[in-house]
Amino acid sequence: MKLHIGQWAVMILLGFLMSGCSSIRARTDTADNKWSVYPGVQLDVKETGKLFSSESSDPVWIKGIMTVIYTADLPISTVFDTAVAPYDIYQSQTAK
């Protein structure tokens, strides 16, 4: 059985797309009074930390795939969070 790089690339891409952008997930899951700056980056780091702590009982291969997805999403979340940082600052100041 041959492993094809194209098939693996499609699987990784699909996994990445199904996980969603952390910046969007963080903004939709955040209550108005707990708004912060760079929530997508914070979510990526928090989720990656959970994978390797005792909180996660997932198999090692799942942890590896999710680590790759969160690592790939981190630069995208950083760029997006930087672009909307003025709005985040405004929301964090008015939410209190």
Order of alpha helices (4+ residues) and beta strands (2+ residues): alpha-alpha-alpha-alpha-alpha
